[in-house]
Amino acid sequence: MSSQSPRVYLAKPHMSGYEQEYIESAFATNWIAPLGPNVDEFEKEVSQYTGIQGALALSSGSAAIHLGLKLLGVGRGDRVFCSSLTFIATANPIIYEGGEPVFIDSEPESWNMSPQALEKAFHTAQKEGKLPKAGIIVDLYGQSADMQPLLEIFDAYNVPVLEDAAEAFGATYQGQPCGKLAKLSVLSFNGNKIITTSGGGMLLSDDLQAMEKARFWATQARDKARHYEHSEIGYNYRLSNVLAGIGRGQLKVLEDRVKAKRRIFDTYYQALKHIDGITFMPEAPFGRCNRWLTTLTLDPQIIKVTPNQIIDKLEEDNIEARPVWKPLHRQPVFKNCQYYTHEEGNSISDYLFENGICLPSGTNMTQEDQDRVIQIIRNTI
Ligand SMILES: Cc1ncc(COP(=O)(O)O)c(C=O)c1O
């Protein structure tokens, strides 16, 4: 039975074998303390990969979002239009800065921010005389949002955007790496992401002056002086040189990891697509999805088993699966925030949460692991 079977995780770290070399160089040169050559090189390498000029390695993606919002000037009472279907880390920094999140629904084509819902939010905000200070567009489950129409709307109101590409490193939009079109963008190297530094993140922008400011805030906002002088409040947000070494080893295999994730998706897709009522997260025509997690929905009109029943069945066999993110407009902590749906009376993010499942998608999964998942789903439906 089940408890004997090896645990299959949703997504666990997958080392390339190159990491030790960089970690050892940090030890050999005693660059153990924060910063050092691995941090500098990791920033340069990510900058080269993305084609974005400025890269700032930080202790987490959350820290990167926080500094990004500060750069966009979000402060007390400011509204921020933010994707609802995402992990809470996307929106927490709005609250850190005393801002007010306004949540925007998804569209069905990519599961990301709906331009229609965004238009509605802007119309209402304009009528209320309270336009947002900034926007956060999320690239969900490794797929870019449809940035062009979204940015056109934000631009029309002169509102700058931060792209939360935490889950989408290696994905593209119109042939360009995710994060390239927004003023600021964010990556996460958390343990479950497509590549990891154990924990870490990055803020990216072509605005090098803004990046200098973020670098200053991230190192306790230390003014230029021999003694410790501070005229602003800062943070201890930099990535350590040891962890940046892991990142450099991981970056070497990012393209392989994207291929592996896409292969995992394809195996699930081929095995389950014939089941009436199962719909996989579509790959929108405007980009390459990194398929960070394979996600699908079960049509409750056709399939009488719920996502939670499938997740329970998988758990009985020691396999981890999860519901799709619970939209932020439904989180108790955000119960007083505004929310704009894709269509009147049709909330796409609610449907995706209520009917969606994320399947184990680690690039170090074996074929047998995947067969176990597929077999259980087939037997349960
Ligand atoms: C969409 C999204 N945004 C932000 C984050 C935060 O990144 P971190 O865990 O590195 O702080 C994550 C993941 O953890 C995420 O999935």
The ligand as an SDF file (V2000), in Angstrom:
LIG
                    3D

 16 16  0  0  0  0  0  0  0  0999 V2000
    3.2980   34.2310   -7.9670 C   0  0  0  0  0  0  0  0  0  0  0  0
    4.2770   34.3060   -6.8350 C   0  0  0  0  0  0  0  0  0  0  0  0
    4.6800   35.5180   -6.4170 N   0  0  0  0  0  0  0  0  0  0  0  0
    5.5790   35.6560   -5.4470 C   0  0  0  0  0  0  0  0  0  0  0  0
    6.1450   34.5650   -4.8250 C   0  0  0  0  0  0  0  0  0  0  0  0
    7.1020   34.8120   -3.7040 C   0  0  0  0  0  0  0  0  0  0  0  0
    8.3660   34.3580   -3.9300 O   0  0  0  0  0  0  0  0  0  0  0  0
    9.3050   33.9570   -2.6770 P   0  0  0  0  0  0  0  0  0  0  0  0
    8.7710   32.6840   -2.1190 O   0  0  0  0  0  0  0  0  0  0  0  0
   10.6540   33.8050   -3.2990 O   0  0  0  0  0  0  0  0  0  0  0  0
    9.2430   35.0740   -1.7000 O   0  0  0  0  0  0  0  0  0  0  0  0
    5.7670   33.2750   -5.2370 C   0  0  0  0  0  0  0  0  0  0  0  0
    6.3090   32.0350   -4.6830 C   0  0  0  0  0  0  0  0  0  0  0  0
    6.6690   31.7510   -3.6270 O   0  0  0  0  0  0  0  0  0  0  0  0
    4.7930   33.1420   -6.2500 C   0  0  0  0  0  0  0  0  0  0  0  0
    4.3810   31.9390   -6.6610 O   0  0  0  0  0  0  0  0  0  0  0  0
  1  2  1  0
  2  3  1  0
  2 15  2  0
  3  4  2  0
  4  5  1  0
  5  6  1  0
  5 12  2  0
  6  7  1  0
  7  8  1  0
  8  9  2  0
  8 10  1  0
  8 11  1  0
 12 13  1  0
 12 15  1  0
 13 14  2  0
 15 16  1  0
M  END
$$$$
